[in-house]
Amino acid sequence: MNDAKSIRLEDKAMNTIVTGDSSSLRKAARTAGWLYLSMAVFSAFSMLFVTPKVLVPGDAAATAANILASERLFRLGFASNLAGQVIFLFLAYALYKLFRSVSRDQARLMVMLVVASVPVTFVSMLGQLAPVVLLKGGSVLSAFDPAQRQALAMTFFDLHEQGILLAGVFWGLWLLPLGILAFKSGFIPRVFAILLWAGCFGYLLDSLAVFVFPEHRALVAPVVTASELASEIPFILWLLIRGVRDPRPAAAAGR
């Protein structure tokens, strides 16, 4: 009788612990999900909306005219990109809190790769802001005629694009330990780990194509775009909607 009562009390305590852990994990997952979504929106606004609106590849004069005609939007894109990178740091911390119980070493590696990417992106963003400074002119730039300033602005814009691709190496690499953590966790479906690894491959392939085989970038672009979109967006949605799967109590699993 006493043994049966003790077993019921142990089961009740175990269920309380598991429920508490699951609730805590779900809260951490949704916090990470909102940060991930915010980062994606801010970054996408700059890279996928503002840049295509002003940049005319190979035409410095048209690009300069677009920047001056949409200066406020251009500056907003810069600020949006900046905000996305700041949020990236908070996202790394939120995911560290979510996965540190799985593997502290992999979680630390994930954070290190994120932290390494942010300064690279910040430096490249100087090239994003430089065209406005050059095109607005000033006493220091009076030695350059408008065509020269337009050419310099286009050069800095190109350097910004190259810097983003350099940062993309880290944007790919951080998905590798994140995928390992998701695979080992037990509370994130393993299919997301596979998708994250595919995203890692996509980012690295994109950078490799530009830096080593620029003439073949157009050939790999569809693969790169598909792998990047299919890797992170489903993971973000899972974190926001489901959070985590309920872990099985160890005691119950052994019975």
Contacts in CASP RR format, 6 or more apart in sequence:
PFRMAT RR
TARGET T0000
AUTHOR 0000-0000-0000
METHOD contacts of the structure
MODEL  1
MNDAKSIRLEDKAMNTIVTGDSSSLRKAARTAGWLYLSMAVFSAFSMLFV
TPKVLVPGDAAATAANILASERLFRLGFASNLAGQVIFLFLAYALYKLFR
SVSRDQARLMVMLVVASVPVTFVSMLGQLAPVVLLKGGSVLSAFDPAQRQ
ALAMTFFDLHEQGILLAGVFWGLWLLPLGILAFKSGFIPRVFAILLWAGC
FGYLLDSLAVFVFPEHRALVAPVVTASELASEIPFILWLLIRGVRDPRPA
AAAGR
10 251 0 8 1.000
11 251 0 8 1.000
11 252 0 8 1.000
14 249 0 8 1.000
14 251 0 8 1.000
14 252 0 8 1.000
15 249 0 8 1.000
17 249 0 8 1.000
18 246 0 8 1.000
18 247 0 8 1.000
18 249 0 8 1.000
21 247 0 8 1.000
22 187 0 8 1.000
22 244 0 8 1.000
22 246 0 8 1.000
22 247 0 8 1.000
25 98 0 8 1.000
25 187 0 8 1.000
25 243 0 8 1.000
25 244 0 8 1.000
25 247 0 8 1.000
26 243 0 8 1.000
26 244 0 8 1.000
28 94 0 8 1.000
28 97 0 8 1.000
28 98 0 8 1.000
29 98 0 8 1.000
29 239 0 8 1.000
29 243 0 8 1.000
29 244 0 8 1.000
30 239 0 8 1.000
30 240 0 8 1.000
30 243 0 8 1.000
31 94 0 8 1.000
32 91 0 8 1.000
32 94 0 8 1.000
32 95 0 8 1.000
32 98 0 8 1.000
32 239 0 8 1.000
33 94 0 8 1.000
33 236 0 8 1.000
33 239 0 8 1.000
33 240 0 8 1.000
34 240 0 8 1.000
35 87 0 8 1.000
35 90 0 8 1.000
35 91 0 8 1.000
35 94 0 8 1.000
36 91 0 8 1.000
36 232 0 8 1.000
36 235 0 8 1.000
36 236 0 8 1.000
36 239 0 8 1.000
37 236 0 8 1.000
37 240 0 8 1.000
38 84 0 8 1.000
38 87 0 8 1.000
39 84 0 8 1.000
39 87 0 8 1.000
39 88 0 8 1.000
39 91 0 8 1.000
40 232 0 8 1.000
40 233 0 8 1.000
40 236 0 8 1.000
42 80 0 8 1.000
42 81 0 8 1.000
42 83 0 8 1.000
42 84 0 8 1.000
42 87 0 8 1.000
43 80 0 8 1.000
43 81 0 8 1.000
43 84 0 8 1.000
43 85 0 8 1.000
45 77 0 8 1.000
45 80 0 8 1.000
46 77 0 8 1.000
46 78 0 8 1.000
46 80 0 8 1.000
46 81 0 8 1.000
47 81 0 8 1.000
47 164 0 8 1.000
50 73 0 8 1.000
50 74 0 8 1.000
50 76 0 8 1.000
50 77 0 8 1.000
50 80 0 8 1.000
53 66 0 8 1.000
53 70 0 8 1.000
53 73 0 8 1.000
54 63 0 8 1.000
54 66 0 8 1.000
54 67 0 8 1.000
54 70 0 8 1.000
54 73 0 8 1.000
54 74 0 8 1.000
55 63 0 8 1.000
55 66 0 8 1.000
55 157 0 8 1.000
56 62 0 8 1.000
56 63 0 8 1.000
56 66 0 8 1.000
58 154 0 8 1.000
60 147 0 8 1.000
60 150 0 8 1.000
60 151 0 8 1.000
60 153 0 8 1.000
60 154 0 8 1.000
61 147 0 8 1.000
61 150 0 8 1.000
63 131 0 8 1.000
63 150 0 8 1.000
63 153 0 8 1.000
63 154 0 8 1.000
63 157 0 8 1.000
64 131 0 8 1.000
64 135 0 8 1.000
64 149 0 8 1.000
64 150 0 8 1.000
64 153 0 8 1.000
64 154 0 8 1.000
67 74 0 8 1.000
67 131 0 8 1.000
67 132 0 8 1.000
67 135 0 8 1.000
67 153 0 8 1.000
68 135 0 8 1.000
68 136 0 8 1.000
71 132 0 8 1.000
74 131 0 8 1.000
74 132 0 8 1.000
75 132 0 8 1.000
78 125 0 8 1.000
78 128 0 8 1.000
78 129 0 8 1.000
81 121 0 8 1.000
81 125 0 8 1.000
81 128 0 8 1.000
82 122 0 8 1.000
82 125 0 8 1.000
85 118 0 8 1.000
85 121 0 8 1.000
85 122 0 8 1.000
88 114 0 8 1.000
88 117 0 8 1.000
88 118 0 8 1.000
89 114 0 8 1.000
89 115 0 8 1.000
89 118 0 8 1.000
91 114 0 8 1.000
92 110 0 8 1.000
92 111 0 8 1.000
92 114 0 8 1.000
92 115 0 8 1.000
92 174 0 8 1.000
93 111 0 8 1.000
95 107 0 8 1.000
95 110 0 8 1.000
95 178 0 8 1.000
95 181 0 8 1.000
96 107 0 8 1.000
96 108 0 8 1.000
96 110 0 8 1.000
96 111 0 8 1.000
99 106 0 8 1.000
99 107 0 8 1.000
99 110 0 8 1.000
99 178 0 8 1.000
99 181 0 8 1.000
99 182 0 8 1.000
99 185 0 8 1.000
100 107 0 8 1.000
102 181 0 8 1.000
102 184 0 8 1.000
102 185 0 8 1.000
103 180 0 8 1.000
103 181 0 8 1.000
103 184 0 8 1.000
106 177 0 8 1.000
106 180 0 8 1.000
106 181 0 8 1.000
106 184 0 8 1.000
107 177 0 8 1.000
107 181 0 8 1.000
109 177 0 8 1.000
110 174 0 8 1.000
110 177 0 8 1.000
110 178 0 8 1.000
110 181 0 8 1.000
113 170 0 8 1.000
113 173 0 8 1.000
113 174 0 8 1.000
113 177 0 8 1.000
114 170 0 8 1.000
114 174 0 8 1.000
116 170 0 8 1.000
117 167 0 8 1.000
117 168 0 8 1.000
117 170 0 8 1.000
117 171 0 8 1.000
117 174 0 8 1.000
120 163 0 8 1.000
120 166 0 8 1.000
120 167 0 8 1.000
120 170 0 8 1.000
121 163 0 8 1.000
121 164 0 8 1.000
121 167 0 8 1.000
123 163 0 8 1.000
124 159 0 8 1.000
124 160 0 8 1.000
124 162 0 8 1.000
124 163 0 8 1.000
124 164 0 8 1.000
124 166 0 8 1.000
124 167 0 8 1.000
125 160 0 8 1.000
126 156 0 8 1.000
126 160 0 8 1.000
127 156 0 8 1.000
127 157 0 8 1.000
127 159 0 8 1.000
127 160 0 8 1.000
128 157 0 8 1.000
128 160 0 8 1.000
130 152 0 8 1.000
130 153 0 8 1.000
130 156 0 8 1.000
130 157 0 8 1.000
130 160 0 8 1.000
131 153 0 8 1.000
131 154 0 8 1.000
131 156 0 8 1.000
131 157 0 8 1.000
134 141 0 8 1.000
134 149 0 8 1.000
134 152 0 8 1.000
134 153 0 8 1.000
134 156 0 8 1.000
135 149 0 8 1.000
135 150 0 8 1.000
135 153 0 8 1.000
137 149 0 8 1.000
141 149 0 8 1.000
144 152 0 8 1.000
162 210 0 8 1.000
165 206 0 8 1.000
165 207 0 8 1.000
165 210 0 8 1.000
165 211 0 8 1.000
166 207 0 8 1.000
168 203 0 8 1.000
168 206 0 8 1.000
168 207 0 8 1.000
169 203 0 8 1.000
169 204 0 8 1.000
169 207 0 8 1.000
171 203 0 8 1.000
172 199 0 8 1.000
172 200 0 8 1.000
172 202 0 8 1.000
172 203 0 8 1.000
172 204 0 8 1.000
173 200 0 8 1.000
173 203 0 8 1.000
173 204 0 8 1.000
175 196 0 8 1.000
175 197 0 8 1.000
175 199 0 8 1.000
175 200 0 8 1.000
175 203 0 8 1.000
175 231 0 8 1.000
175 232 0 8 1.000
176 196 0 8 1.000
176 197 0 8 1.000
176 200 0 8 1.000
178 196 0 8 1.000
179 192 0 8 1.000
179 193 0 8 1.000
179 196 0 8 1.000
179 197 0 8 1.000
180 193 0 8 1.000
182 188 0 8 1.000
182 190 0 8 1.000
182 192 0 8 1.000
182 193 0 8 1.000
182 196 0 8 1.000
182 235 0 8 1.000
183 190 0 8 1.000
183 193 0 8 1.000
185 244 0 8 1.000
186 245 0 8 1.000
186 247 0 8 1.000
187 244 0 8 1.000
187 245 0 8 1.000
187 246 0 8 1.000
187 247 0 8 1.000
188 238 0 8 1.000
188 244 0 8 1.000
188 245 0 8 1.000
189 238 0 8 1.000
189 245 0 8 1.000
192 234 0 8 1.000
192 235 0 8 1.000
192 238 0 8 1.000
195 230 0 8 1.000
195 231 0 8 1.000
195 234 0 8 1.000
195 235 0 8 1.000
196 231 0 8 1.000
196 232 0 8 1.000
196 235 0 8 1.000
197 231 0 8 1.000
198 227 0 8 1.000
198 230 0 8 1.000
198 231 0 8 1.000
199 227 0 8 1.000
199 228 0 8 1.000
199 230 0 8 1.000
199 231 0 8 1.000
199 232 0 8 1.000
200 231 0 8 1.000
201 227 0 8 1.000
202 223 0 8 1.000
202 224 0 8 1.000
202 227 0 8 1.000
202 228 0 8 1.000
203 224 0 8 1.000
203 228 0 8 1.000
205 220 0 8 1.000
205 223 0 8 1.000
205 224 0 8 1.000
205 227 0 8 1.000
206 217 0 8 1.000
206 220 0 8 1.000
206 221 0 8 1.000
206 224 0 8 1.000
206 228 0 8 1.000
209 216 0 8 1.000
209 217 0 8 1.000
209 220 0 8 1.000
209 224 0 8 1.000
210 217 0 8 1.000
END
